[in-house]
Amino acid sequence: MEAATGSAILAAPESALPLQSEHVTARAYTDSDRFVRWERTRLHVELEIDSGWHIYGRPIPKGYTPLTVEIDAEEGLVVGEPEYPRVQPLQVEGLDEQFYVSEGRVRVVTPFAFNVAAETGERTLTVRISWQACSQSECLMPTIKVIRIPLPEAPLG
């Protein structure tokens, strides 16, 4: 299941090192390894979920953690709404709540732009990714991963 972005899906560059957790591997990368002031760029977060496991999406019952991608706020950074993957309904035997989940490979795409020059020639995008992985019989504690992506400013002109 992949986010519908209206454009081609960008392959993860080799520089996007995987962050491992139990049953889920996460990667984050941007359209470009540089940024141009005022130019819209996209953050791509890709999760690979082990077979037999899923992560929660929205809507979600209270007490569970859905897949969430956030970019830390900072001066001159404008962040658009993340495009989350489609989810499928899941009914867990013995529970009254309705769950919506994603399995396999999922992607979240978030547009952003830096509207202020980088004083040092580089900005860092700090990304927080959280999810809760479950199987039909077990739910793990929620996971939070932080990824920092350095982006040098491209010369104007």
ZATI-254309 format. One record per atom (N, C-alpha, C): residue number from 1; residue in one letter; atom name; y, z, x. Coordinates in steps of 0.02 Angstrom, whole numbers, plus 50000, padded with zeros to 5 digits. Atoms other than C-alpha are relative to their C-alpha. Last residue first. Layout:
BEGIN
NUM | A | CA | Y | Z | X
...
This chain:
BEGIN
157 | G | N | 49974 | 50063 | 49976
157 | G | CA | 51558 | 49511 | 51069
157 | G | C | 49950 | 49953 | 50026
156 | L | N | 49969 | 50043 | 50051
156 | L | CA | 51518 | 49693 | 51052
156 | L | C | 50022 | 49935 | 50032
155 | P | N | 49931 | 50019 | 49988
155 | P | CA | 51397 | 49771 | 51177
155 | P | C | 50027 | 49955 | 49944
154 | A | N | 49996 | 50068 | 49974
154 | A | CA | 51239 | 49844 | 51099
154 | A | C | 50074 | 49984 | 50012
153 | E | N | 49955 | 50043 | 50038
153 | E | CA | 51241 | 50033 | 51080
153 | E | C | 50004 | 49931 | 50033
152 | P | N | 49939 | 50018 | 49964
152 | P | CA | 51086 | 50115 | 51153
152 | P | C | 50044 | 49956 | 49955
151 | L | N | 49976 | 50069 | 50013
151 | L | CA | 50964 | 50185 | 51025
151 | L | C | 50064 | 49988 | 50039
150 | P | N | 49936 | 50017 | 49966
150 | P | CA | 50860 | 50339 | 51068
150 | P | C | 50017 | 49927 | 49987
149 | I | N | 50000 | 50070 | 49977
149 | I | CA | 50727 | 50377 | 50934
149 | I | C | 50068 | 49986 | 50034
148 | R | N | 49933 | 50018 | 49977
148 | R | CA | 50688 | 50561 | 50907
148 | R | C | 49997 | 49930 | 50031
147 | I | N | 49999 | 50054 | 49951
147 | I | CA | 50534 | 50599 | 50803
147 | I | C | 50073 | 49986 | 50017
146 | V | N | 49932 | 50021 | 49983
146 | V | CA | 50507 | 50763 | 50710
146 | V | C | 49995 | 49947 | 50055
145 | K | N | 49993 | 50029 | 49933
145 | K | CA | 50341 | 50796 | 50624
145 | K | C | 50072 | 49978 | 50009
144 | I | N | 49932 | 50025 | 49987
144 | I | CA | 50312 | 50911 | 50475
144 | I | C | 50001 | 49976 | 50072
143 | T | N | 49984 | 50018 | 49932
143 | T | CA | 50137 | 50940 | 50407
143 | T | C | 50071 | 49975 | 50003
142 | P | N | 49952 | 50054 | 49990
142 | P | CA | 50092 | 51030 | 50245
142 | P | C | 50015 | 49990 | 50075
141 | M | N | 49931 | 49975 | 50003
141 | M | CA | 49937 | 51141 | 50254
141 | M | C | 50047 | 49941 | 50010
140 | L | N | 49974 | 49969 | 49939
140 | L | CA | 49776 | 51046 | 50225
140 | L | C | 50070 | 50027 | 49988
139 | C | N | 49930 | 50016 | 49986
139 | C | CA | 49699 | 51016 | 50056
139 | C | C | 50022 | 50037 | 50062
138 | E | N | 49962 | 49958 | 49953
138 | E | CA | 49510 | 51010 | 50034
138 | E | C | 50072 | 49975 | 50006
137 | S | N | 50021 | 49930 | 50002
137 | S | CA | 49381 | 50949 | 49906
137 | S | C | 50043 | 50047 | 50043
136 | Q | N | 50019 | 49979 | 50068
136 | Q | CA | 49432 | 50773 | 49854
136 | Q | C | 49985 | 50075 | 49996
135 | S | N | 50059 | 50039 | 50019
135 | S | CA | 49524 | 50751 | 50019
135 | S | C | 49984 | 50022 | 49928
134 | C | N | 50053 | 49968 | 50038
134 | C | CA | 49701 | 50810 | 50055
134 | C | C | 49941 | 49951 | 49993
133 | A | N | 50061 | 50039 | 50004
133 | A | CA | 49845 | 50774 | 50172
133 | A | C | 49946 | 50039 | 49964
132 | Q | N | 50058 | 49956 | 50008
132 | Q | CA | 50016 | 50851 | 50141
132 | Q | C | 49939 | 49955 | 49990
131 | W | N | 50051 | 50021 | 50047
131 | W | CA | 50169 | 50759 | 50203
131 | W | C | 49948 | 50054 | 49995
130 | S | N | 50045 | 49947 | 50024
130 | S | CA | 50328 | 50778 | 50305
130 | S | C | 49952 | 49971 | 49948
129 | I | N | 50051 | 50028 | 50044
129 | I | CA | 50426 | 50659 | 50417
129 | I | C | 49956 | 50058 | 49977
128 | R | N | 50048 | 49948 | 50021
128 | R | CA | 50588 | 50712 | 50500
128 | R | C | 49954 | 49970 | 49948
127 | V | N | 50037 | 50014 | 50061
127 | V | CA | 50684 | 50578 | 50596
127 | V | C | 49951 | 50057 | 49986
126 | T | N | 50049 | 49947 | 50007
126 | T | CA | 50818 | 50608 | 50727
126 | T | C | 49969 | 49995 | 49931
125 | L | N | 50019 | 49994 | 50070
125 | L | CA | 50908 | 50446 | 50773
125 | L | C | 49946 | 50055 | 49997
124 | T | N | 50070 | 49982 | 50011
124 | T | CA | 50986 | 50465 | 50944
124 | T | C | 49989 | 50010 | 49926
123 | R | N | 50008 | 49952 | 50055
123 | R | CA | 51145 | 50375 | 50991
123 | R | C | 49926 | 50015 | 49994
122 | E | N | 50065 | 49994 | 50033
122 | E | CA | 51184 | 50289 | 51157
122 | E | C | 50004 | 50051 | 49944
121 | G | N | 50033 | 50065 | 50000
121 | G | CA | 51337 | 50225 | 51250
121 | G | C | 49933 | 50000 | 49965
120 | T | N | 50041 | 50005 | 49939
120 | T | CA | 51391 | 50402 | 51292
120 | T | C | 49967 | 49932 | 50006
119 | E | N | 49959 | 49980 | 49943
119 | E | CA | 51535 | 50405 | 51167
119 | E | C | 49962 | 49992 | 50066
118 | A | N | 50036 | 49948 | 49963
118 | A | CA | 51431 | 50305 | 51042
118 | A | C | 50040 | 50018 | 50063
117 | A | N | 50024 | 50017 | 49933
117 | A | CA | 51551 | 50208 | 50932
117 | A | C | 49964 | 50060 | 50031
116 | V | N | 49956 | 49972 | 49949
116 | V | CA | 51562 | 50260 | 50750
116 | V | C | 49970 | 49982 | 50067
115 | N | N | 49934 | 50028 | 50011
115 | N | CA | 51490 | 50169 | 50599
115 | N | C | 50052 | 50027 | 50049
114 | F | N | 49952 | 49957 | 49964
114 | F | CA | 51307 | 50192 | 50641
114 | F | C | 50067 | 49967 | 49994
113 | A | N | 49951 | 50033 | 49957
113 | A | CA | 51202 | 50108 | 50507
113 | A | C | 50042 | 50054 | 50035
112 | F | N | 49948 | 49956 | 49972
112 | F | CA | 51046 | 50155 | 50410
112 | F | C | 50048 | 49958 | 50040
111 | P | N | 49944 | 50033 | 49966
111 | P | CA | 50912 | 50076 | 50300
111 | P | C | 50050 | 50052 | 50026
110 | T | N | 49936 | 49969 | 50016
110 | T | CA | 50752 | 50174 | 50266
110 | T | C | 50055 | 49963 | 50037
109 | V | N | 49945 | 50035 | 49966
109 | V | CA | 50579 | 50093 | 50257
109 | V | C | 50066 | 50031 | 49976
108 | V | N | 49937 | 49982 | 50032
108 | V | CA | 50424 | 50196 | 50216
108 | V | C | 50054 | 49965 | 50041
107 | R | N | 49937 | 50008 | 49965
107 | R | CA | 50254 | 50126 | 50259
107 | R | C | 50058 | 50022 | 49956
106 | V | N | 49940 | 50001 | 50043
106 | V | CA | 50077 | 50168 | 50208
106 | V | C | 50062 | 49995 | 50044
105 | R | N | 49938 | 50008 | 49962
105 | R | CA | 49909 | 50131 | 50289
105 | R | C | 50058 | 49997 | 49951
104 | G | N | 50002 | 50054 | 49951
104 | G | CA | 49753 | 50200 | 50204
104 | G | C | 50063 | 49998 | 50042
103 | E | N | 50056 | 49998 | 49955
103 | E | CA | 49787 | 50307 | 50050
103 | E | C | 50006 | 49943 | 50051
102 | S | N | 50006 | 50060 | 49959
102 | S | CA | 49935 | 50351 | 49942
102 | S | C | 49942 | 50010 | 50047
101 | V | N | 50018 | 49998 | 49929
101 | V | CA | 49938 | 50480 | 49803
101 | V | C | 50003 | 49931 | 50031
100 | Y | N | 49990 | 50069 | 49981
100 | Y | CA | 50004 | 50526 | 49631
100 | Y | C | 49993 | 49998 | 50076
99 | F | N | 49978 | 50015 | 49932
99 | F | CA | 49940 | 50688 | 49556
99 | F | C | 50009 | 49925 | 50009
98 | Q | N | 50009 | 50071 | 49983
98 | Q | CA | 49925 | 50745 | 49375
98 | Q | C | 50030 | 49988 | 50069
97 | E | N | 49944 | 50040 | 49977
97 | E | CA | 49905 | 50933 | 49353
97 | E | C | 49980 | 49927 | 50012
96 | D | N | 49966 | 50031 | 50056
96 | D | CA | 49767 | 51012 | 49247
96 | D | C | 50057 | 49953 | 50021
95 | L | N | 49928 | 49986 | 50001
95 | L | CA | 49652 | 51050 | 49392
95 | L | C | 50032 | 49962 | 49943
94 | G | N | 49986 | 49928 | 50003
94 | G | CA | 49462 | 51068 | 49381
94 | G | C | 50073 | 50018 | 50001
93 | E | N | 50044 | 49963 | 50046
93 | E | CA | 49424 | 50890 | 49438
93 | E | C | 50015 | 50075 | 50005
92 | V | N | 50045 | 49958 | 49962
92 | V | CA | 49573 | 50816 | 49529
92 | V | C | 49960 | 50042 | 49950
91 | Q | N | 50015 | 49940 | 50038
91 | Q | CA | 49654 | 50672 | 49434
91 | Q | C | 49948 | 50039 | 50040
90 | L | N | 50062 | 49967 | 49980
90 | L | CA | 49732 | 50542 | 49546
90 | L | C | 49992 | 50063 | 49958
89 | P | N | 50015 | 49935 | 50030
89 | P | CA | 49866 | 50417 | 49497
89 | P | C | 49932 | 50026 | 50025
88 | Q | N | 50049 | 50008 | 50053
88 | Q | CA | 49911 | 50280 | 49621
88 | Q | C | 49984 | 50069 | 49971
87 | V | N | 50051 | 49948 | 50002
87 | V | CA | 50067 | 50273 | 49727
87 | V | C | 49952 | 49985 | 49943
86 | R | N | 50026 | 49988 | 50067
86 | R | CA | 50182 | 50131 | 49777
86 | R | C | 49944 | 50052 | 50005
85 | P | N | 50055 | 50044 | 50024
85 | P | CA | 50255 | 50152 | 49949
85 | P | C | 49983 | 50016 | 49928
84 | Y | N | 50067 | 49970 | 49992
84 | Y | CA | 50424 | 50236 | 49976
84 | Y | C | 49947 | 49952 | 49973
83 | E | N | 50045 | 50038 | 50045
83 | E | CA | 50587 | 50141 | 50001
83 | E | C | 49930 | 50025 | 50014
82 | P | N | 50065 | 50023 | 49975
82 | P | CA | 50706 | 50268 | 50080
82 | P | C | 49962 | 49962 | 49945
81 | E | N | 50058 | 49969 | 50032
81 | E | CA | 50883 | 50274 | 50009
81 | E | C | 49935 | 49973 | 50030
80 | G | N | 50017 | 50023 | 50067
80 | G | CA | 51022 | 50226 | 50129
80 | G | C | 49939 | 50037 | 49972
79 | V | N | 50071 | 50009 | 50013
79 | V | CA | 51087 | 50323 | 50279
79 | V | C | 49990 | 49979 | 49927
78 | V | N | 50008 | 50011 | 50072
78 | V | CA | 51264 | 50311 | 50349
78 | V | C | 49926 | 49983 | 49988
77 | L | N | 50065 | 50028 | 50020
77 | L | CA | 51288 | 50386 | 50522
77 | L | C | 49997 | 49996 | 49924
76 | G | N | 50001 | 50072 | 49995
76 | G | CA | 51467 | 50409 | 50584
76 | G | C | 49934 | 49967 | 49983
75 | E | N | 49938 | 50036 | 50009
75 | E | CA | 51452 | 50594 | 50617
75 | E | C | 49991 | 49925 | 50010
74 | E | N | 49954 | 49991 | 49944
74 | E | CA | 51275 | 50659 | 50600
74 | E | C | 50061 | 49957 | 49989
73 | A | N | 49930 | 50022 | 50007
73 | A | CA | 51147 | 50682 | 50463
73 | A | C | 50037 | 50012 | 50066
72 | D | N | 49950 | 49947 | 49994
72 | D | CA | 50963 | 50699 | 50510
72 | D | C | 50071 | 49971 | 49997
71 | I | N | 49964 | 50010 | 49937
71 | I | CA | 50858 | 50554 | 50448
71 | I | C | 50054 | 50053 | 50002
70 | E | N | 49929 | 49984 | 49998
70 | E | CA | 50733 | 50604 | 50314
70 | E | C | 50028 | 49985 | 50069
69 | V | N | 49970 | 50023 | 49938
69 | V | CA | 50561 | 50539 | 50268
69 | V | C | 50075 | 50012 | 49995
68 | T | N | 49927 | 50001 | 49998
68 | T | CA | 50461 | 50631 | 50135
68 | T | C | 50022 | 49977 | 50069
67 | L | N | 49976 | 50036 | 49941
67 | L | CA | 50278 | 50611 | 50085
67 | L | C | 50077 | 49998 | 49995
66 | P | N | 50005 | 50073 | 50000
66 | P | CA | 50249 | 50738 | 49947
66 | P | C | 50022 | 49971 | 50067
65 | T | N | 49950 | 50032 | 49959
65 | T | CA | 50215 | 50925 | 49974
65 | T | C | 49990 | 49924 | 49999
64 | Y | N | 50030 | 50051 | 49956
64 | Y | CA | 50126 | 51027 | 49841
64 | Y | C | 50055 | 49963 | 50036
63 | G | N | 50046 | 49969 | 49954
63 | G | CA | 50180 | 51192 | 49760
63 | G | C | 49965 | 49951 | 50047
62 | K | N | 49971 | 49948 | 49958
62 | K | CA | 50260 | 51117 | 49606
62 | K | C | 49946 | 50030 | 50046
61 | P | N | 49996 | 49932 | 50028
61 | P | CA | 50172 | 50964 | 49538
61 | P | C | 50029 | 50049 | 50051
60 | I | N | 50051 | 49955 | 49973
60 | I | CA | 50218 | 50795 | 49614
60 | I | C | 50007 | 50069 | 49967
59 | P | N | 49984 | 49928 | 50010
59 | P | CA | 50313 | 50643 | 49552
59 | P | C | 49942 | 50043 | 50024
58 | R | N | 49961 | 49971 | 50055
58 | R | CA | 50308 | 50575 | 49683
58 | R | C | 49985 | 49964 | 49936
57 | G | N | 49937 | 50035 | 50012
57 | G | CA | 50187 | 50544 | 49827
57 | G | C | 50036 | 50037 | 49943
56 | Y | N | 49966 | 49999 | 50065
56 | Y | CA | 50046 | 50649 | 49897
56 | Y | C | 50064 | 49959 | 50000
55 | I | N | 49940 | 49959 | 49998
55 | I | CA | 49939 | 50603 | 50046
55 | I | C | 50034 | 49994 | 49933
54 | H | N | 49940 | 50029 | 50030
54 | H | CA | 49760 | 50542 | 50041
54 | H | C | 50058 | 50046 | 50015
53 | W | N | 49942 | 49955 | 50004
53 | W | CA | 49594 | 50570 | 50131
53 | W | C | 50058 | 49963 | 49967
52 | G | N | 50020 | 49941 | 50036
52 | G | CA | 49423 | 50488 | 50116
52 | G | C | 50055 | 50052 | 49992
51 | S | N | 50039 | 50016 | 50060
51 | S | CA | 49464 | 50361 | 50251
51 | S | C | 49975 | 50065 | 49968
50 | D | N | 50073 | 50008 | 49993
50 | D | CA | 49590 | 50429 | 50376
50 | D | C | 49967 | 49985 | 49933
49 | I | N | 50035 | 49943 | 50029
49 | I | CA | 49775 | 50401 | 50338
49 | I | C | 49925 | 49987 | 50005
48 | E | N | 50069 | 50023 | 50006
48 | E | CA | 49880 | 50287 | 50448
48 | E | C | 49960 | 50061 | 49979
47 | L | N | 50052 | 49949 | 49997
47 | L | CA | 50064 | 50324 | 50424
47 | L | C | 49933 | 49967 | 49990
46 | E | N | 50067 | 50024 | 50017
46 | E | CA | 50206 | 50204 | 50464
46 | E | C | 49951 | 50058 | 50008
45 | V | N | 50048 | 49946 | 49987
45 | V | CA | 50389 | 50250 | 50466
45 | V | C | 49933 | 49976 | 49973
44 | H | N | 50066 | 50010 | 50029
44 | H | CA | 50509 | 50104 | 50483
44 | H | C | 49957 | 50060 | 50019
43 | L | N | 50050 | 49956 | 49970
43 | L | CA | 50695 | 50136 | 50510
43 | L | C | 49934 | 49986 | 49964
42 | R | N | 50049 | 49964 | 50041
42 | R | CA | 50803 | 49990 | 50460
42 | R | C | 49954 | 50042 | 50045
41 | T | N | 50064 | 50001 | 49965
41 | T | CA | 50966 | 49927 | 50533
41 | T | C | 49951 | 50038 | 49957
40 | R | N | 50056 | 49965 | 50033
40 | R | CA | 51128 | 49886 | 50443
40 | R | C | 49936 | 49988 | 50040
39 | E | N | 50055 | 50044 | 50019
39 | E | CA | 51265 | 49832 | 50563
39 | E | C | 49943 | 50041 | 49970
38 | W | N | 49991 | 50026 | 50068
38 | W | CA | 51423 | 49937 | 50563
38 | W | C | 49944 | 49954 | 49977
37 | R | N | 49959 | 49962 | 50047
37 | R | CA | 51411 | 49967 | 50751
37 | R | C | 50011 | 49962 | 49936
36 | V | N | 49934 | 50031 | 50001
36 | V | CA | 51271 | 49868 | 50831
36 | V | C | 50040 | 50037 | 49947
35 | F | N | 49963 | 50004 | 50063
35 | F | CA | 51115 | 49966 | 50873
35 | F | C | 50067 | 49966 | 50011
34 | R | N | 49929 | 49986 | 49991
34 | R | CA | 50985 | 49941 | 51007
34 | R | C | 50033 | 50002 | 49931
33 | D | N | 49998 | 49945 | 49952
33 | D | CA | 50792 | 49940 | 51013
33 | D | C | 50072 | 50018 | 50019
32 | S | N | 49975 | 50021 | 49935
32 | S | CA | 50794 | 49838 | 50853
32 | S | C | 50000 | 50060 | 50047
31 | D | N | 50000 | 50073 | 49995
31 | D | CA | 50712 | 49845 | 50683
31 | D | C | 50016 | 49976 | 50070
30 | T | N | 49945 | 50034 | 50034
30 | T | CA | 50679 | 50031 | 50708
30 | T | C | 49993 | 49925 | 50010
29 | Y | N | 49967 | 50048 | 49957
29 | Y | CA | 50524 | 50134 | 50749
29 | Y | C | 50055 | 49965 | 49959
28 | A | N | 49933 | 50019 | 50026
28 | A | CA | 50425 | 50280 | 50681
28 | A | C | 50032 | 49954 | 50051
27 | R | N | 49958 | 50036 | 49952
27 | R | CA | 50239 | 50313 | 50699
27 | R | C | 50067 | 49987 | 49967
26 | A | N | 49935 | 50025 | 50020
26 | A | CA | 50124 | 50436 | 50607
26 | A | C | 50034 | 49965 | 50059
25 | T | N | 49962 | 50019 | 49940
25 | T | CA | 49937 | 50470 | 50623
25 | T | C | 50066 | 49969 | 49976
24 | V | N | 49944 | 50046 | 50008
24 | V | CA | 49851 | 50565 | 50481
24 | V | C | 50033 | 49988 | 50068
23 | H | N | 50013 | 50053 | 50048
23 | H | CA | 49680 | 50651 | 50468
23 | H | C | 50058 | 49952 | 49987
22 | E | N | 50067 | 50004 | 50028
22 | E | CA | 49733 | 50808 | 50565
22 | E | C | 49997 | 49950 | 49943
21 | S | N | 50013 | 49938 | 50035
21 | S | CA | 49894 | 50768 | 50653
21 | S | C | 49930 | 49992 | 49969
20 | Q | N | 50063 | 49985 | 50032
20 | Q | CA | 49935 | 50638 | 50783
20 | Q | C | 50004 | 50066 | 49963
19 | L | N | 50001 | 49927 | 50006
19 | L | CA | 50106 | 50570 | 50825
19 | L | C | 49938 | 50017 | 49960
18 | P | N | 50025 | 49967 | 50059
18 | P | CA | 50086 | 50389 | 50882
18 | P | C | 50005 | 50077 | 50005
17 | L | N | 50058 | 49960 | 49986
17 | L | CA | 50199 | 50316 | 51015
17 | L | C | 49977 | 50037 | 49938
16 | A | N | 50004 | 49952 | 50056
16 | A | CA | 50318 | 50184 | 50952
16 | A | C | 49936 | 50040 | 50008
15 | S | N | 49961 | 49941 | 49983
15 | S | CA | 50349 | 50101 | 51123
15 | S | C | 49998 | 50053 | 49945
14 | E | N | 50042 | 49957 | 49959
14 | E | CA | 50208 | 49978 | 51087
14 | E | C | 50036 | 50064 | 50019
13 | P | N | 49999 | 50017 | 49929
13 | P | CA | 50314 | 49907 | 50948
13 | P | C | 49956 | 50049 | 50039
12 | A | N | 49979 | 49945 | 49957
12 | A | CA | 50258 | 49935 | 50769
12 | A | C | 50000 | 49978 | 50073
11 | A | N | 50056 | 49967 | 49966
11 | A | CA | 50247 | 49769 | 50677
11 | A | C | 50027 | 50055 | 50045
10 | L | N | 49995 | 50000 | 49928
10 | L | CA | 50394 | 49729 | 50563
10 | L | C | 49941 | 50036 | 50030
9 | I | N | 50013 | 49934 | 49972
9 | I | CA | 50351 | 49694 | 50382
9 | I | C | 49999 | 49993 | 50076
8 | A | N | 50062 | 49992 | 49963
8 | A | CA | 50433 | 49534 | 50322
8 | A | C | 49993 | 50071 | 50027
7 | S | N | 50000 | 50035 | 49937
7 | S | CA | 50569 | 49546 | 50193
7 | S | C | 49935 | 50014 | 50037
6 | G | N | 49970 | 50065 | 50008
6 | G | CA | 50594 | 49593 | 50011
6 | G | C | 50005 | 49962 | 50065
5 | T | N | 49934 | 50002 | 49970
5 | T | CA | 50567 | 49775 | 50052
5 | T | C | 50034 | 49933 | 49992
4 | A | N | 49975 | 50068 | 50015
4 | A | CA | 50420 | 49818 | 49941
4 | A | C | 50071 | 49997 | 50027
3 | A | N | 49936 | 50002 | 50035
3 | A | CA | 50347 | 49971 | 50025
3 | A | C | 50020 | 49928 | 49988
2 | E | N | 49941 | 50005 | 49958
2 | E | CA | 50167 | 49952 | 50074
2 | E | C | 50062 | 49997 | 49957
1 | M | N | 49941 | 50000 | 50042
1 | M | CA | 50000 | 50000 | 50000
1 | M | C | 50062 | 50000 | 50044
